[in-house]
Amino acid sequence: MPNQKKDLLQGTLDLLVLSVLSTGPNHGYRIARRIELVSQDALKVNQGSLYPALHRLVTKGWITAEWGLTETKRKARIYTLTETGRAQIKEEASSWVQFSQGVTAVLQTADLI
């Protein structure tokens, strides 16, 4: 089961990061921690997955990254959602809802949930 949770996270990490950044700029550690907190630790984000995802999102122009200070005055890259990223999250979220509703429908017909 742990591998399945990891695969699910890798497949949805961009959406999760964009979602967290839709509430305001943040640095990597806080993004990961927010995902864990909101999911009640059902989703774990490791640095080996998070930082490549952040780099990918910057490259796509969905987020920006600038050096700044954290709430504890440590130097860190602060990530901010762009307007393009804001449009993308709406598209990604819509696709995710359709996908999850489809999966739920199949599981329900098999009396699994």
C-alpha positions, 0 to 999 in steps of 0.5 A, a space after each residue: 500500500 505505501 507504493 500506491 500512496 506514493 504513486 498517487 502523490 506523484 501523479 497529483 503533486 503539481 495540483 497539490 502544490 498549485 492548490 497550496 500556493 493559491 492561498 499565498 506565496 510560500 517556501 518548499 518546506 511550508 508547502 510540503 507541511 501544508 499538504 501533510 497537515 490538510 491531508 491529516 498526514 495521508 499524503 507525505 511529500 518528500 524533498 526528492 519529489 517536491 523540489 523537482 516539481 517546484 522546478 517543473 512548475 517554474 519552468 512551465 511558468 505556473 509559479 515564480 521563485 524568488 529568494 526571500 526570508 522565511 518566518 524564522 528569518 532563514 533564506 529560502 526560495 519563495 514560490 508564488 502562483 502566476 496568473 497562468 498557474 491560477 488558470 491551470 489549477 482550475 483546469 487541473 482541479 476540474 480534471 481531477 474531480 472528473 477522474 475521482 468521480 469516475 473512480 468512485 463510481 466504479 468502486 461503488 458498483 463493486 460495493 467496495 466503498 
